[in-house]
C-alpha cells in the first residue's frame, strides 16, 4: 500500500463458473496420476491453467490432450512457433474466446512474435491473412469448403502454403475452435493474471463485493441454492429423468435386437433428424457482439453459424463410408505431418470410448448407446451421416434442453450460459457433464477436419 501497488484479487471462485469450487479437484489433494499431469501441464504451459483443472476429472483424456497440444505447439513441425500461436489466436477469436486469445498472445510474444501483428490481422503477413477465409468457414460452416479454397492457398505465388504447412494450420484451427467450445461449455474462468480474472477493489465487509455479484457469485453459502433463473427441481423429478433415460436405452436395445430398419428408412430418419436439428436454437439467442479486442484478429465479423439447409441452400449429405477419418483422414494427416494423425486418433478414441459404467447414481451401466447418440447428433448437425446408425434413437435419448446445450456449445459456444449447463441431466455429476463436453469437442473437431481433409484430398487427386 505504501508503494501504491494495486493488489489484484481473483474475481471468480475456482476454475469454472458452472461448477462449485469445492466440487472440482483441489490442487494438493490430487492422486499420483493427476499430480504427474499437473506437473506436465505446468512444464509445458508455464502455468496450471483452468482448462487443465477441469479436464482432470478425466485423467486419461487429459494426458492425451496435453500430449497432442504440446506436439502441435512446441515439437518439430512444418510451421514456425510464432505462426502456431498466431493461428491459435485467429481460431479462438472466431468464437470471441478472449480466454484462449489472451493465453496465446502471451505465448506469441514469448516465442518472439512481432507485437505489430497483434494490432489486427491486416498487420500480419499476407500468408496468414490468406488463412482467414478457411478459418471462418471451418469455424462456422465447414460444409462449404471446396478444393478451390485449398487451391487458392497452395497456388498463390509468393505467399503460398505447402501441403504440410496447410495440414498443420488446419489441425491448429480445428483444435482451437473446439477448445473454445470446451472453454465456454464448462464455463472456464480466466486465471487471476488474465483480463477478467481479477479486480482491484478491496474486499467488502461481508467477504464479497458488488463485482462478485455482477459476476454471478453470491457467496459460498448460496452455492447449493437453485441456479439463477432456473426452476428448482425436486430431486425425485431428476431421479425420474435418469430412470426414464435408462429405460429408453433398454427399450431401444430390445428393438434393435428384434428388427432392423431398412436402408431407405435409415436414410429418411437421418434427413428428418438433420432437418429437426435446424429448429433447435439457443434459448438465450441474443447477439453477442465481438469485442474490438478480440475481433481485430479476424475479418468479416458478421459471418457466423448458419444452418446448412436454410435459405434454399441444399448441402449434399457427407457419407462417412465415402470419406472417413479412419480410412482417409488419418493417413493423410500422418503422411504430411508425421505422428499427428496418431495423436488425434488416440484422442478421438479416448473421448468416444471413455466410460466409468455409471449414470448419475447408477453403476454397471453400458453407456455406449448414449455416447454414440451424442457423437452422431453432432455429426448430423454438420450434415455427416453414418449408414449403419438409426437416427431415430437420437430423439429417444436426447431431450430438447440437452439438444439446445449441445448445439450452442458446438455451433455458437460464446452463447452458452450457466442456465443451459444446469438445465440438462440435472441429476448427473459434474464430471459426467465435463465428459459430455469432451465428446462435443472431439466430435466437432473431427467433423471440421473431415470437411477440410476431404477438400485437400480432392485437390490432390
C-alpha positions in Angstrom: 0.0 0.0 0.0 2.8 2.4 0.9 4.3 1.9 -2.6 0.9 2.5 -4.2 0.9 -1.0 -5.8 -2.6 -2.3 -6.5 -3.2 -5.8 -5.3 -5.3 -8.0 -7.6 -8.0 -10.3 -6.1 -9.5 -13.2 -8.0 -12.9 -12.4 -9.4 -14.1 -15.9 -9.7 -14.0 -18.8 -7.3 -12.4 -21.9 -8.7 -11.6 -22.9 -12.3 -15.2 -22.9 -13.6 -18.2 -20.6 -13.3 -20.5 -23.5 -13.7 -19.0 -26.0 -11.2 -18.8 -25.1 -7.5 -15.2 -24.8 -6.4 -15.4 -27.4 -3.7 -16.7 -30.0 -6.3 -13.6 -29.5 -8.5 -10.3 -31.4 -7.9 -8.3 -29.4 -5.4 -4.6 -28.8 -6.1 -2.7 -30.6 -3.4 -5.4 -33.2 -2.9 -4.9 -34.9 -6.3 -3.7 -38.5 -6.7 -0.3 -39.5 -8.1 -1.6 -39.7 -11.7 -3.2 -36.3 -11.6 -0.1 -34.9 -9.9 2.0 -36.1 -12.8 -0.4 -34.5 -15.3 -0.4 -31.2 -13.4 3.4 -31.2 -13.4 3.4 -31.9 -17.2 0.9 -29.2 -17.8 2.9 -26.7 -15.7 6.1 -27.6 -17.5 4.5 -27.2 -21.0 2.5 -24.1 -20.4 4.4 -22.4 -17.6 1.2 -22.4 -15.5 -1.5 -24.7 -14.3 -4.4 -23.4 -16.3 -8.1 -23.7 -15.5 -8.8 -25.9 -18.6 -6.4 -28.5 -17.1 -8.1 -28.2 -13.6 -11.5 -29.0 -15.1 -10.3 -31.6 -17.7 -8.5 -33.5 -14.9 -11.9 -35.1 -14.0 -10.8 -37.4 -16.8 -7.1 -38.0 -16.4 -6.8 -40.5 -19.3 -8.3 -37.9 -21.7 -6.2 -35.0 -20.3 -3.0 -36.9 -20.8 -3.8 -37.4 -24.5 -5.0 -33.8 -24.9 -1.8 -32.4 -23.3 0.4 -34.6 -25.4 -1.4 -33.5 -28.6 -1.4 -29.8 -27.8 2.3 -29.9 -26.8 3.2 -31.6 -30.1 1.2 -29.1 -32.2 2.7 -26.0 -30.4 6.2 -27.0 -29.5 7.6 -30.0 -31.3 9.2 -30.1 -34.7 6.6 -29.4 -37.4 6.1 -27.5 -40.7 5.2 -24.1 -39.1 7.4 -21.8 -37.1 6.4 -21.4 -33.4 5.1 -17.8 -33.6 2.9 -18.8 -36.6 1.4 -21.6 -34.5 0.4 -19.3 -31.6 -0.9 -16.7 -34.1 -3.1 -19.3 -35.8 -4.4 -20.3 -32.3 -5.3 -16.6 -31.7 -7.1 -16.4 -35.1 -9.1 -19.5 -34.3 -10.1 -18.7 -30.8 -11.0 -15.1 -31.8 -13.6 -16.5 -34.3 -15.7 -17.5 -31.2 -14.7 -14.4 -29.2 -12.9 -16.6 -26.8 -10.8 -14.0 -25.0 -9.6 -16.6 -22.5 -7.7 -18.5 -25.2 -6.8 -15.4 -27.2 -5.0 -13.9 -24.1 -3.1 -17.0 -23.4 -1.8 -17.2 -26.9 -1.0 -13.5 -27.2 1.4 -14.0 -24.3 2.9 -17.2 -25.8 3.2 -15.5 -29.2 5.3 -12.7 -27.7 7.3 -15.1 -25.6 8.5 -17.0 -28.8 9.5 -13.8 -30.5 6.3 -12.9 -32.4 6.1 -9.4 -33.8 3.8 -7.3 -31.5 2.6 -5.3 -34.5 0.7 -8.4 -35.8 -1.5 -8.2 -32.6 -2.9 -4.8 -33.7 -5.1 -6.7 -36.2 -5.0 -9.4 -38.9 -4.2 -6.8 -41.6 -0.8 -6.3 -39.9 0.1 -10.0 -40.1 1.9 -11.4 -43.2 -0.2 -11.9 -46.3 0.3 -15.7 -45.9 -1.6 -15.7 -42.6 -4.2 -13.2 -43.8 -5.0 -15.7 -46.6 -5.9 -18.2 -44.0 -8.8 -16.0 -42.7 -11.3 -17.4 -45.2 -10.6 -21.0 -44.3 -10.6 -20.1 -40.6 -14.1 -18.6 -40.7 -15.6 -21.4 -42.8 -14.1 -24.2 -40.7 -15.4 -22.5 -37.5 -19.0 -21.7 -38.7 -19.9 -23.6 -42.0 -17.2 -26.3 -42.8 -19.6 -27.9 -45.4 -18.9 -25.0 -47.7 -15.1 -25.8 -48.1 -14.2 -26.9 -51.6 -11.0 -27.9 -53.3 -10.9 -24.4 -54.9 -10.4 -22.9 -51.4 -7.4 -25.2 -50.9 -6.1 -24.4 -54.3 -6.1 -20.7 -53.6 -3.9 -21.2 -50.5 -1.5 -23.5 -52.2 -1.2 -21.7 -55.5 -0.8 -18.0 -54.5 2.7 -17.3 -55.8 5.0 -15.8 -53.1 2.6 -16.3 -50.1 1.7 -19.9 -50.9 1.3 -22.6 -48.3 2.9 -26.0 -48.7 0.6 -29.1 -48.2 2.4 -29.9 -44.9 2.1 -26.4 -43.6 -1.6 -26.3 -44.5 -2.3 -29.6 -42.7 -0.5 -28.2 -39.6 -2.6 -25.0 -39.8 -5.9 -26.9 -40.3 -5.3 -29.1 -37.3 -4.4 -26.0 -35.2 -7.6 -24.2 -36.3 -9.9 -27.1 -35.6 -8.1 -27.7 -32.2 -8.7 -24.1 -31.1 -12.3 -23.9 -32.4 -13.2 -27.0 -30.4 -11.2 -25.9 -27.4 -13.3 -22.7 -27.4 -16.3 -24.9 -27.3 -14.9 -26.6 -24.2 -13.9 -23.3 -22.6 -17.5 -21.9 -22.9 -19.3 -25.2 -22.4 -17.6 -25.7 -19.0 -17.7 -22.0 -18.0 -13.9 -21.8 -17.6 -12.9 -18.8 -15.6 -10.0 -16.6 -16.5 -6.9 -17.0 -14.3 -6.1 -14.2 -11.8 -3.4 -12.7 -14.1 -5.6 -12.6 -17.1 -8.1 -10.0 -18.2 -11.4 -10.5 -16.5 -9.8 -12.7 -13.8 -9.2 -10.1 -11.2 -10.4 -6.9 -9.5 -8.6 -4.2 -7.6 -11.5 -3.4 -5.3 -10.9 -4.0 -1.6 -12.9 -6.9 -0.2 -16.1 -5.7 1.4 -17.1 -6.5 4.9 -19.3 -9.4 4.0 -16.4 -11.0 2.1 -17.8 -10.4 -1.3 -18.4 -7.2 -3.1 -20.7 -5.9 -5.8 -18.3 -7.0 -8.5 -18.7 -10.6 -7.3 -22.5 -10.3 -7.6 -22.3 -9.0 -11.1 -20.1 -12.0 -11.9 -22.8 -14.3 -10.8 -21.2 -15.2 -7.4 -23.4 -14.9 -4.4 -21.3 -16.2 -1.5 -20.3 -19.7 -0.6 -23.4 -20.5 1.4 -25.6 -20.0 -1.6 -23.8 -22.4 -3.9 -26.4 -25.0 -3.3 -29.4 -22.7 -3.9 -31.1 -23.2 -7.2 -29.1 -21.7 -10.2 -30.0 -18.2 -11.1 -33.1 -18.0 -13.2 -33.7 -21.8 -13.3 -36.7 -23.5 -11.9 -35.9 -25.5 -8.8 -36.3 -29.2 -9.5 -37.2 -31.7 -6.9 -34.7 -34.5 -6.6 -37.4 -37.1 -7.2 -38.2 -35.4 -10.5 -34.5 -35.5 -11.5 -34.1 -39.1 -10.4 -37.1 -39.9 -12.6 -35.3 -38.3 -15.6 -32.3 -40.7 -15.1 -34.6 -43.7 -14.7 -36.6 -42.7 -17.8 -33.4 -42.4 -19.8 -32.1 -45.8 -18.7 -35.5 -47.3 -19.5 -35.4 -45.8 -23.1 -31.9 -47.3 -23.6 -33.1 -50.7 -22.6 -36.1 -50.5 -24.9 -34.0 -49.3 -27.8 -31.6 -52.2 -27.3 -34.5 -54.6 -27.3 -35.9 -53.1 -30.6 -32.5 -53.3 -32.1 -32.3 -57.0 -31.3 -35.8 -57.7 -32.7 -35.8 -55.8 -36.0 -33.5 -53.7 -38.1 -34.8 -50.8 -40.1 -34.3 -50.8 -43.9 -31.6 -48.6 -45.6 -34.3 -46.3 -47.0 -35.9 -45.9 -43.6 -32.5 -45.2 -42.0 -31.8 -42.5 -44.7 -35.2 -40.9 -44.1 -34.6 -40.8 -40.3 -31.2 -39.1 -40.9 -32.8 -36.5 -43.1 -35.5 -35.9 -40.5 -33.0 -35.5 -37.7 -30.9 -33.2 -39.8 -33.9 -31.0 -40.6 -35.0 -31.0 -37.0 -31.6 -30.0 -35.7 -32.1 -26.7 -37.6 -35.0 -25.8 -35.4 -33.1 -26.3 -32.2 -31.8 -22.9 -31.3 -30.2 -21.4 -28.3 -32.9 -20.2 -26.0 -30.7 -17.2 -25.0 -30.4 -16.2 -28.6 -29.2 -12.6 -28.0 -26.5 -11.4 -30.3 -23.1 -11.4 -28.6 -21.1 -8.7 -30.2 -17.5 -9.4 -30.7 -15.3 -7.1 -28.6 -12.9 -5.0 -30.6 -10.1 -6.5 -28.6 -10.8 -10.0 -30.0 -12.4 -9.2 -33.3 -9.3 -7.5 -34.7 -7.8 -10.9 -35.1 -10.2 -11.9 -37.8 -12.1 -10.4 -40.8 -15.8 -10.4 -41.6 -17.1 -10.2 -38.0 -20.7 -10.7 -39.2 -20.0 -14.2 -40.5 -21.3 -16.8 -38.1 -23.0 -20.2 -37.9 -25.9 -20.7 -40.3 -27.9 -24.0 -40.7 -26.9 -25.5 -44.0 -30.4 -26.0 -45.5 -31.8 -22.6 -44.7 -32.4 -20.1 -47.5 -32.9 -22.7 -50.2 -29.3 -23.9 -49.9 -29.0 -27.6 -50.1 -25.8 -29.2 -48.9 -25.3 -32.8 -50.0 -25.0 -35.3 -47.2 -21.4 -36.2 -46.3 -21.5 -40.0 -46.2 -18.9 -41.5 -43.9 -18.3 -44.6 -46.0 -17.2 -42.3 -48.8 -14.7 -40.4 -46.7 -14.0 -41.3 -43.1 -11.4 -40.3 -40.5 -10.2 -44.0 -40.1 -9.8 -44.8 -43.8 -8.9 -41.5 -45.3 -8.3 -38.5 -43.0 -5.9 -40.3 -40.5 -3.4 -41.5 -43.2 -3.4 -38.1 -45.0 -2.6 -36.2 -41.8 0.0 -38.8 -40.7 1.7 -38.7 -44.2 2.0 -34.9 -44.3 2.6 -34.2 -40.6 4.0 -37.4 -39.1 2.7 -38.6 -35.7 -0.2 -36.1 -35.5 -2.7 -38.4 -37.1 -1.8 -41.0 -34.5 -2.1 -38.4 -31.6 -5.5 -37.2 -32.9 -6.8 -40.7 -33.4 -5.9 -41.7 -29.9 -7.7 -38.6 -28.5 -10.8 -39.2 -30.6 -10.9 -42.8 -29.4 -10.4 -42.0 -25.7 -13.2 -39.4 -25.7 -15.6 -41.7 -27.6 -14.9 -44.8 -25.6 -14.4 -43.2 -22.2 -16.8 -44.7 -19.6 -16.9 -45.5 -15.9 -20.0 -47.5 -16.5 -22.0 -45.1 -14.3 -25.0 -42.9 -14.9 -25.7 -40.4 -12.1 -26.3 -42.7 -9.1 -26.3 -45.9 -11.1 -23.4 -48.3 -11.5 -22.6 -51.0 -14.0 -24.4 -49.2 -16.9 -23.4 -49.7 -20.5 -23.4 -46.1 -21.8 -22.2 -46.8 -25.3 -25.6 -46.2 -26.9 -25.8 -42.7 -25.3 -22.3 -41.7 -26.2 -22.9 -42.8 -29.8 -26.2 -40.8 -29.9 -24.4 -37.6 -28.8 -21.5 -38.1 -31.2 -23.7 -38.8 -34.2 -26.1 -36.0 -33.4 -23.2 -33.5 -33.6 -22.1 -35.0 -36.9 -25.7 -34.9 -38.1 -25.8 -31.2 -37.4 -22.8 -30.9 -39.7 -24.5 -33.0 -42.4 -22.4 -36.1 -41.8 -24.2 -39.5 -42.0 -23.3 -43.0 -40.8 -25.2 -45.5 -42.9 -25.3 -48.1 -40.1 -26.9 -45.8 -37.5 -30.6 -45.5 -36.7 -31.1 -41.7 -36.2 -34.4 -42.4 -34.7 -32.5 -43.2 -31.5 -31.4 -39.6 -31.1 -34.8 -38.2 -30.3 -35.4 -41.0 -27.9 -32.2 -40.3 -25.9 -31.5 -36.6 -26.1 -34.2 -34.3 -24.8 -34.8 -30.7 -26.0 -32.8 -28.9 -23.3 -29.8 -31.2 -23.9 -30.0 -30.6 -27.7 -30.1 -26.9 -27.1 -27.0 -27.2 -24.9 -25.2 -29.4 -27.5 -26.0 -27.2 -30.4 -25.0 -24.0 -28.6 -21.7 -25.4 -27.4 -20.8 -26.8 -30.8 -22.0 -24.1 -33.1 -22.1 -20.8 -31.1 -20.2 -21.6 -27.9 -19.9 -17.9 -27.0 -23.7 -18.0 -26.2 -23.5 -20.8 -23.7 -25.0 -19.9 -20.3 -24.9 -21.4 -16.8 -28.7 -21.9 -17.1 -28.2 -24.2 -20.2 -25.5 -26.1 -18.3 -27.7 -26.5 -15.3 -30.8 -27.5 -17.2 -29.6 -30.7 -18.8 -29.1 -34.0 -17.0 -29.8 -32.4 -13.6 -29.1 -35.4 -11.5 -25.7 -36.2 -13.1 -22.3 -35.5 -11.6 -20.3 -32.5 -12.9 -17.6 -35.0 -14.1 -20.3 -36.5 -16.3 -21.2 -33.1 -17.8 -17.5 -32.4 -18.4 -17.4 -35.8 -20.2 -20.2 -34.7 -22.4 -18.1 -31.6 -23.3 -15.2 -33.8 -24.2 -17.5 -35.7 -26.6 -18.7 -32.4 -28.1 -15.2 -31.1 -28.5 -13.8 -34.2 -30.3 -16.9 -34.8 -32.5 -16.8 -31.2 -33.6 -13.1 -31.3 -34.3 -13.4 -34.5 -36.3 -16.3 -33.0 -38.3 -14.4 -29.9 -39.2 -11.3 -32.0 -40.1 -13.3 -34.3 -42.3 -14.6 -31.4 -44.5 -11.1 -29.8 -44.7 -9.2 -33.1 -45.4 -11.8 -34.2 -48.0 -11.3 -30.9 -49.9 -7.5 -31.3 -49.6 -7.8 -34.9 -50.9 -9.9 -33.7 -53.9 -7.4 -31.1 -54.7 -4.6 -33.6 -54.6 -6.4 -36.1 -56.9 
